[in-house]
Every structure is written in structure tokens, then in C-alpha cells.
Amino acid sequence: MPSAASFANESAAPVADVSHDPGRVVAKAVVRAAGELGLSQQELAKIIGVSAATASRMKDGQYALTGKPLELATCLIRVFRSLDSMTGGEKAVMMAWMHNANTDLGGVPAGLVATVPGLIGVMNYLDAVRAPV
């Protein structure tokens, strides 16, 4: 039976290139979230205020978000997380919710999130519906 010391040495092998850059992590997460919500790469770029080329680099894991785009990306991720929780991860239901008119919000959520006030409004609406006070 191996000793605790030998086990510790064996399990201390280096882990393959894991990025701990928050900007890259959020960039990858928002690309995935946008895909799950049925948003195109171009729509994502508009929502978080980056160019289409930057959104493409984000998709390839070659870009770290900073500043306002990072903040807006975290808001879109919150929208995704709320919908994911409320729909049990049903992608079709999330996409339908995003792309159909919502009378409470006064528009189609996918269109509303293209502006900062709209994104914040959708995020706050989902937070309120998900956890009423």
C-alpha cells in the first residue's frame, strides 16, 4: 500500500493549461450562454459592446473581456442562468422565451437585451420572477 506522502506526490502532477484569467473565463461563458439562448455571434457582439471580430476571437478562446463588455457579459450570463434554472435547462424553452414577445417586458427579450437598459430590465425581471420577495 502506498504511503500518504507518495500518493500526495503522485497527485501533485501539473494540470494541463487551465486559464484563471477572469476575462477569458467570462468570455467563454458568455459565448456559450448566448448560444444556449439562441443569440447569434453578431447579436452577442452588439449586446456586450464589442466588434464582430472580437466576438469571433471570444468564441475561439483568444480574447479576455475587460471593462464595460465584461460587466455586460456577466449580466447576460445572469439572464441565461435564471432561464436555465427556471426551465430545467430546456434549450428550446429558453430560446422560445427569448424570441417571443413578453407583455410584462413590453417586447421580445432577445431584442430588448441589445440595449443596456433592456439587458438590465430583462435580468431584473427574471431575478424577480425566479425569487419573489
N, C-alpha and C positions, 0 to 999 in steps of 0.2 A: 504494500500500500504506500503510495507516495506521501511524503510529508507535506504539511501545510506550506512550508517555505518553497518546496519545489512546485507545488500547484500554483502558488502566487506568482512565481517566476514564469511559468508557462502561460498563465492567463494575462500576463502583462505585455503580450505581443502588441506591436503597434497596430492601430486601426487604420484601415485604408482611408486616405484623403477625405476626411469629414470636415466640411466647412462650418465654421462657427460664426461667420460674418452675418449679423442680423439682416443686413440689407439684401444679401443673396438669398437667405432663407425666406424672407418675406416675398422677394421677387418670385421665387419658385412657387411659393404657396398661393400667391395671388393669380399666377398663370393657371394653376390647377383649379382654383376656385372659380375663376372666370369660365373655364371650360365646362365645369360642372353646372354652372348657371346658364350655359348656352350663349355666352357672350363671345364675340369674335375677338381676335387679337387687336383689330383696329378699334373696336369698342372699348376694350380694356385700356388701350393707349389713351383714348380720349378721357376715360373716367379718372385715371390717375395722373393725367397731365404729362405724358411722355410722348415721344415720337413713335411712329410705327416701327422704325428701325430699332429703337430701344426696346420696345415690346418684343421684337423678334430676338434680340440678344438675351432678354429675360427668359424667354422660352428655352433658349439654348443653355441657360445657366451661366451666362457670361456677363451679367450685369448685377450690380448691387444698388438697390434703391437707397436714396437719402432724401432728407428734407420733406417737402410737401408731398411728392409722389409716394414716399414711404408711409406717411400718415394716411393718405387717401387709400393706399393699398390695404392697410390694416382695417380701415372701415369696410371695404368691400369684402375682406375675409370675414369680418363680423357678420355681414349680411349672409354670406354663404353658411357660416357656422349656425346661425339662427335657423335658416331654412332647412339645413341638413338635419338639425335636431328636431324641428317641427314635422318634417316629412319622413323621418326614419331613413334618411339617405336615399330616398326615391328620386333619382335624377330627373325622370320625366315630370314628376310633380313639381320639383324645383324650377325646371325650365318653363313649365306651363305658368307657374305663379309669376315668374319674371317677365313673361312675354304676353300677358293678358292684362286688360285694364283692371285696375283696383279702385273701386269707388271711394274707399277710405283715403287713399293717397291722391286721388284725382288724376290718375294717369297710369301708364304702363311702367312698372318698376324698372325695366331694362332701359327705358328712355329717361326716366327720372334720375337714375344714378349717374347720368352723363354730366350733371352739374354738381357742384359741391353741396349746395343746399338740398338738392334732391337725394344725393347719396346719404347725407346725414339724416334726412327725413325718413328714408326707407329703413335705414339702420335703427333709428329710434322707434319707428313703428313696430318693427319686428321684435325689438327688445321688449316693448310694452305688451305686445300680444303674447309673447313667449312667457313672460313673467309678470303678470298683472299684479299691481300693488293693492 
